[in-house]
Amino acid sequence: MCRIKRRLQLATEIADSNPTTKQYRLAAVLFKGGVLLKAGQNTEKAAYTTGYTLHAERAVFRDETLKETAGLLYVSRVRSRGDVSVSRPCEECLGFLVEETKVIRVYFTINSEHHGSINLRALRRSK
């Protein structure tokens, strides 16, 4: 299994363990140099909210020092029936990642077999 799939699998396992009662559960994991720095899950009980939930992408960066980390972010979504689905960051989270962090690229699940990615450096250069 390639590195990207292993890291997305880790995010999937973390998302699946989320006790939330929502239709879906998300998790994001931040890696730098092969080291897991932080994992975050979506939750309704959080001090920092976007809408009515804390999104997994933002949960990773509740530790402000991580915003300066030029790492790779992996995001996975597990629906209530247990299948993996599209976890592309919403526009608000994508804007947050581009403007407030130094994350290089975000990888996201499409389903259990496929993934996509967004080059955040390219988005920063185009602004």
C-alpha positions as CSV (number, residue, x, y, z in Angstrom):
1,M,0.0,0.0,0.0
2,C,1.4,3.4,-0.9
3,R,2.1,6.1,1.7
4,I,-0.8,8.2,0.6
5,K,-3.3,5.3,1.0
6,R,-1.8,4.3,4.3
7,R,-2.3,7.9,5.7
8,L,-5.8,8.2,4.3
9,Q,-6.5,4.8,5.9
10,L,-5.3,6.2,9.2
11,A,-7.6,9.2,8.8
12,T,-10.5,6.8,7.9
13,E,-9.9,4.7,11.1
14,I,-9.9,7.9,13.2
15,A,-13.0,9.2,11.5
16,D,-14.7,5.8,12.0
17,S,-14.0,5.9,15.7
18,N,-15.7,9.3,16.1
19,P,-18.7,8.9,18.4
20,T,-20.7,11.6,16.7
21,T,-24.2,10.8,15.7
22,K,-24.1,12.7,12.5
23,Q,-24.7,11.3,9.0
24,Y,-20.9,11.4,8.5
25,R,-17.7,11.5,10.4
26,L,-14.5,13.2,9.2
27,A,-10.9,13.1,10.4
28,A,-7.8,14.9,9.2
29,V,-4.2,14.0,9.9
30,L,-1.2,16.3,9.5
31,F,2.2,14.7,8.6
32,K,5.6,16.2,8.1
33,G,8.7,14.2,7.2
34,G,6.8,11.0,7.7
35,V,5.9,11.9,11.3
36,L,2.2,12.2,12.4
37,L,2.0,15.6,14.1
38,K,-1.7,15.9,14.8
39,A,-5.1,14.4,14.1
40,G,-8.5,16.1,14.3
41,Q,-12.1,15.1,14.0
42,N,-15.3,17.0,13.2
43,T,-17.3,17.6,16.4
44,E,-20.3,19.6,17.6
45,K,-18.7,20.3,21.0
46,A,-15.9,22.8,20.3
47,A,-14.8,26.3,21.3
48,Y,-13.8,27.1,17.7
49,T,-16.8,26.6,15.4
50,T,-17.5,26.9,11.7
51,G,-21.3,27.0,11.3
52,Y,-22.4,24.5,14.0
53,T,-19.5,22.1,13.9
54,L,-15.7,22.2,14.2
55,H,-14.5,20.8,10.9
56,A,-11.7,18.2,11.0
57,E,-9.3,20.3,9.0
58,R,-9.6,23.1,11.5
59,A,-9.4,20.8,14.5
60,V,-5.9,19.8,13.5
61,F,-4.8,23.5,13.8
62,R,-6.3,24.2,17.2
63,D,-2.7,24.2,18.2
64,E,-1.7,27.6,16.6
65,T,2.0,26.6,16.3
66,L,1.1,23.9,13.7
67,K,-0.1,26.7,11.3
68,E,3.5,27.3,10.5
69,T,4.1,23.6,9.6
70,A,4.7,23.0,5.8
71,G,3.3,19.5,6.0
72,L,0.8,17.3,4.2
73,L,-2.8,17.0,5.3
74,Y,-4.9,13.9,4.7
75,V,-8.7,13.9,5.1
76,S,-11.3,11.1,5.1
77,R,-15.1,10.9,5.5
78,V,-17.0,7.9,6.7
79,R,-20.8,7.9,6.3
80,S,-23.1,6.5,8.9
81,R,-23.5,3.3,7.0
82,G,-19.7,2.8,7.1
83,D,-18.7,3.6,3.6
84,V,-15.9,6.0,2.8
85,S,-16.9,9.0,0.7
86,V,-15.7,12.3,-0.7
87,S,-13.9,14.4,1.9
88,R,-12.7,17.3,-0.3
89,P,-12.4,20.3,2.1
90,C,-15.3,22.8,1.9
91,E,-14.6,26.2,0.5
92,E,-14.3,27.7,3.9
93,C,-11.8,25.1,5.1
94,L,-9.9,25.4,1.9
95,G,-9.7,29.2,2.3
96,F,-8.5,28.7,5.9
97,L,-5.8,26.2,4.8
98,V,-4.6,28.5,2.0
99,E,-4.6,31.7,4.0
100,E,-3.8,30.7,7.5
101,T,-1.6,27.6,7.3
102,K,1.5,26.5,5.4
103,V,0.2,23.1,4.4
104,I,1.7,22.1,1.1
105,R,-1.0,19.7,-0.2
106,V,-4.2,18.2,1.1
107,Y,-5.2,14.6,0.1
108,F,-8.8,13.6,0.4
109,T,-10.8,10.4,-0.1
110,I,-13.2,10.0,-3.0
111,N,-14.1,6.5,-1.9
112,S,-12.3,3.6,-0.3
113,E,-10.2,3.0,-3.4
114,H,-9.6,6.5,-4.9
115,H,-8.3,9.8,-3.6
116,G,-7.8,13.4,-4.9
117,S,-5.4,16.1,-3.9
118,I,-5.2,19.9,-3.9
119,N,-1.8,21.7,-4.3
120,L,-2.2,24.5,-1.8
121,R,1.1,26.1,-2.9
122,A,-0.2,26.6,-6.4
123,L,-3.4,28.2,-5.0
124,R,-1.3,30.6,-2.9
125,R,0.7,31.6,-6.0
126,S,-2.4,32.2,-8.0
127,K,-3.8,34.8,-5.5
